[in-house]
Amino acid sequence: MAISVFDLFKIGVGPSSSHTVGPMRAGALFVQGLRERGDLAQVRRIEVRLYGSLSATGVGHGTDNATIMGLMGEWPDAIDPTQIAPRIAQLRETNVLQLDSQLPIEFVWARDMLLLDENLPYHPNAMTLVAEGEAGELHRDTYYSVGGGFVVDAAQAASGVLDADQTVLPYDFNSAAELLRLCKQNDLRVSQLMMANEKVWRSEAEIRAGLLKLWQAMQECVNNGLKYEGTLPGGLNVRRRAAKLHRSLQELGKPNVIGSTMSAMEWVNLFALAVNEENAAGGRMVTAPTNGAAGIIPAVLHYYMRFSDVVDESNVVDFFLGAAAVGILCKKNASISGAEVGCQGEVGSACAMAAAGLAEVLGATPAQLENAAEIALEHNLGLTCDPVGGLVQVPCIERNAIAAVKAINAVQMALRGDGEHFISLDQVIRTMRDTGADMHDKYKETSRGGLAVSAIEC
């Protein structure tokens, strides 16, 4: 399976890539299929069935609302996040769903939005959409939201083909060992190798423009996160902290050098908090590689770009490409889905990706980059996904800040060495996969264990 940097980094909306972005895409794909088959005009009723983790934490993650917006014909990268709440409120009031934004059909929320306490085969993030006409069922399909906004349908899941893209890449790699060997054999940096692969799909100009568009969206997300105060939606009454922290840090001034300590760490914390508070509020995001872990990579990149002496747009491109190489390995050989392997697959993968991106722009050798990613991921192994109240707020927001600082520390340690180390990145990724398989389901984005129940007990 060929994975592009633009598969791992996608513009969407909060609060969750697997529970919001993926279901919205599934709804839009279902409607697109109805339209292409000529069945759209015959639809009189739609039923939504959410299973597993999508059912357990779907309301807190906005899965129900996101699916409806997809059925209205909206896509995560284009929708105006401010229009979701009023359109959902109108639907609930009138019991009318504007299918594909053009066909009004009856939709009674209590009858047609089903949260089912059961799991389907293949993946815990499952949903079935059913379209009925005057004479009965027209079509149904089951979708699996496998993390990072990736969606596969039932046919793909049954065939084992998780990605329809079977593009042949000039430097295809399925392990970090293969990546290092290809870099050495062809005298390439990791970002150069990744650029060569990306050029199979797009021109270099298009790649650079696309990555800079992602960077612009990340900057806008941080800026939006610094504007707003008050409490986050959802009922936990979690207060936004980024705006107040920003004012405090502005009074202190910026760090003098990239390696400064306490004030530097606070700026990294700030950037991560701003992103994840905006995510929790349902704002515009970039999955990196998921929404729950979306603050780590932009926090590290923001700090590098703002406080390094000499930077330019090529650094942004190289950062994304270096990070994506490690993200590809995590997705291919383990998972980036919290519902599948716990938060080690989300925050752990993002931490390793951020470390790889920073190492790349700081001039690390491929071996040092691999070492940095290994250190970052190794120290997130076993991390559970137990969001309080099913919301991407506690412990998710602070967890991103901690992991962003951890990524920087991993790079500092790796750059002090020559790339030689005891445990390989491949071994750590396999361990993440095996640990996720052993992890009890209540710790995998169901809000039925860990902090999610301890907070209630307290």
PEFENPE-V5424 format. One record per helix or strand of 2 or more residues. SS is the DSSP state (alpha for helix, beta for strand). FROM is the first residue (numbers start at 1). TO is the last residue. If there is no record, write none. Layout:
# PEFENPE-V5424
ss=(SS;SS)
from=(FROM;FROM)
to=(TO;TO)
This chain:
# PEFENPE-V5424
ss=(alpha;beta;alpha;alpha;beta;alpha;alpha;alpha;alpha;beta;beta;alpha;beta;beta;beta;beta;alpha;alpha;alpha;alpha;alpha;alpha;beta;alpha;alpha;alpha;alpha;alpha;alpha;alpha;alpha;alpha;alpha;alpha)
from=(5;9;17;40;45;52;58;63;81;96;103;109;113;125;136;150;154;176;190;204;242;262;284;294;313;338;343;347;366;388;396;425;441;451)
to=(8;13;37;42;51;56;61;71;94;99;106;112;115;133;147;153;159;185;198;227;252;280;288;307;333;341;345;361;378;390;415;438;443;457)
